[in-house]
Amino acid sequence: MAAIQGGVVDAAEEKDIKSEPSSDGWANNNASDGKVLPASPGSSAPAVGTKPAVGAPEDQQTLLAVLQFLKKNKLSESVDILRREAGLPEDSLKEADSSGAGSGGAAGGGDAEGADASSLLSRVTVSSSAAVQAPTKASAGEDQPDVNVVLSAYSQQGDPPLYQVYYSGLKRFIETVLDCHRAELSQVFYPLFVHMYLELVYNNHESEAKAFFDKFSGDQECYYADDLRILSSLTKKEHMRGNETLLDFRTSKFVLRISRDSYQLLKRHLQERQNNQIWTIIQEHLYIDIFDGIPRGKSQIDAMSGSLAGEAKREANKAKVYYGLLKEPEIELPLDDEDEEAENEEGKPKKKKPKKDSMGSKSKKQDPNAPVQTRIPLPELKDSDKLDKIMYMKESTKRIRVAPDNLPSICFYSFLNAYQGLTAVDFTDDSSLIAGGFADSTVRVWSVTPKKLRKVKSAADLNLIDKESDDVLERIMDEKTASESKILHGHSGPVYGISFSPDRNYLLSSSEDSTIRLWSLLTFTCLVGYKGHNYPVWDTQFSPHGHYFISGGHDRVARLWATDHHQPLRMFSGHLADITCTRFHPNSNYVATGSSDRTIRLWDVLNGNCVRILTGHKGPIHALAFSPNGKFLASGATDGRVLLWDIGHGLMFAELKGHTDTIYSLKFSRDGEILASGSMDNTVRLWDATKAFDDLETDDFTAATGHVHIQENSQELLLGTYMTKSTPVIHLHFTRRNLLLAAGAYNP
């Protein structure tokens, strides 16, 4: 297996940094993305024992915060040692105590004691551990200091009765502007509404806040309904402490993409009215991404809206992405027995020759968009891997080409009497095994072929085997243990994600117990328990090349692992809510994560950077699938829509409507011409991916708006709908010959 250079654990960490205002002091126009980049591979984390420099006032304030924290936890000896090393006088800590208590009282109300010091300390911890630990916001107890800092921003307030007047005045103005500007300016309604409401609540104007919410909540877009439901429960100042949704709204600027003409209209109106309250909120909480060009229409804006933090900044999707496939290793394809006989008897050319050449020529051409072969270390091919590649190439020669006029057959696997609660399903690449994760903490593996599952013999029996024999791999298996299925015990909570390794020797499972387990499919035992997540792990997946795997869960951080490391190699931090699904790019250089914050992020495995942020879904995302050529990505969510994305440009180009419930699985056919989607509405739908790709106007991608017009052609692209009696579809898989396999638990 490949080893990572130096074995260093890097953590990708994103932080929102306030951008400098533009020349007019108003909007953040084309500002930098404000990200702290992770350490490069092979670099080491900061030394723990490094003596801090306390020359700058900020550094001294940071040191005082650390001393206060140590003193609060009664570590007096450590306080004295650190103070002496820093050369601080004894009375400095007392002064800090008095000042800290005062500011803490202003910010945090009843929790004033130590709040300021703890909040400072939390910032110190975040900044100094960028290469080791990514921050998470899942625990209310841990967040308390951060929440106090967050809430203090709402202490600047205007006259409470005037909030409705301000909002109504802006609403009247936007409703009377020209139609071409109205849709763009209407985007400010929702973030303004949220922050004005939170200001009222924080400053104990409960009746005014309730009246404000009741009057204007009905005017917001329907896709913010879930957020508004949570917001409506924050009716008192005490409710705001430790609330995740509040932290999301406050710590990330809401991004609005507006044309320059529309922006100038808004600016002129607020300056004429001297509406400082709305001006302050726009400056503090909104990021206005201004573009030159024709204003966008409502349909264009709605297609990209819906995420927790608005649209993605255009800068976030400009990084180069190497989406091409890696060059396939050159493996000689041996002839079948029947081919050899045919040539010997009749002297005819080999049947497989033309097909073998076409496969070979395809692998020899280097994709100009592909990454360098050695960009990330990949495991070397073992003999067994080469044999499997040969089998794959043979199967490919017999593959049925699916197309709109030649749809694939569908074989459905129904789990009957699944009282344990089926939560996850996966097939091996060669479709020989199927595994299910269950709510009773078990993982079950079945053989789909007549070949039964067997364990390796005991060590004593293995010593008796002739290791030089040709069939040694067959001899090491114990026939006494043969059975159609195996049950794997080890997790202490429901299993939510499972994934077979490409070589079929291992199986990954992720669980509510916050662990990922690696199981051997030769001994059917647990080899490793990977501990790094602090909360339930919703999904995990092996890399197409093996060795690496990705996981994501409730702590909002995706982790990249290698099977021979017990600690994560990378940590991808940036999502504002649970990471619900994870997928590797076919070239293993990128990872896609879908989240409950209604965004998809594409991460670079090499350096941990977020290279794409895709917005457009109106609900938590539960399904992702890359096209076989690596150029496109399909996503499905609770909103029942399938969205297609061009990875190179970071833009949506198709919207497939038809499902009436959450989409749980997406899969492209082996040649990428058909896209299959499985949903909780008990249907499998087939879509014409080729037509969607062909309709793509690449010239549109150069538009200044960074947006293309989404065609309403779902019905043209829908090729077929296949219903089950009462079985939600939770997994899809195309075999090597393009037979579609589907699976789900019968729900009587």
Disulfide bonds with the S-S distance in Angstrom:
none
